[in-house]
């Protein structure tokens, strides 16, 4: 079984102020997945990010931060707004997949997962496994969930990858994003960024410029941390560029694709 994450960065126009799907990317990725499924049928789980659908409302409502009891109704409504926004993106994605002939079924995290201090602590994957066993492609995505400590929190697609990989024992974990993999600094803003074929420990993070500043690293550090945790459990993953045509097809077909492998040293 393969767990494939498609980053919000590829599926949405992140710079746009309004929630906008990148239809060309989405349709191309859907057709690459279909071509691979036709070529060699396999169990597949899709995780996708929230991109421009989730981040602005999550920021606006400060979900995941502590708040006064009096703010509860407002926060609750904010929670609903975010859940609804990410669901819209998911709908576009499932629609594109179904049109391609892929049996995509949405399984929203907000409907079966609970967190404690922003980490997933409860969730029953029986239904998820059942869908997989019956040949569906479960699609799960960055979402809001109830939190035992903070009432509400955001769960990223990257944390979902980690949770699913631990519980579903996949043969492969692939993350498609909008860069070739991990560099020592943001390749979008630094022409001299050095590429890494492999990451093996948290210590490797020290070589990243600005690792203490979330804004500078734009989500890459959080991603690597989740994946290194998986590596410690013996589950290898690979970050690849899903914007490069045929990369998704090739990686699903075990063909060589440039990317950064996150694994234990040995
Ligand atoms: P996604 O939405 O695909 O999950 P993110 O936008 O969260 O991806 O993270 C990918 C982005 O991280 C890239 O577009 C890149 O600009 C940025 N980034 C920041 N630092 C790095 C780095 N050291 N190596 C690679 N990408 C980086």
Boltz pocket constraint, residues with backbone or C-beta under 6 A from the ligand:
constraints:
  - pocket:
      binder: B
      contacts: [[A, 6], [A, 7], [A, 8], [A, 9], [A, 10], [A, 49], [A, 51], [A, 176], [A, 177], [A, 178], [A, 179], [A, 181], [A, 182], [A, 183], [A, 184], [A, 185], [A, 186], [A, 187], [A, 188], [A, 208], [A, 216], [A, 217], [A, 218], [A, 219], [A, 220]]
      max_distance: 6.0
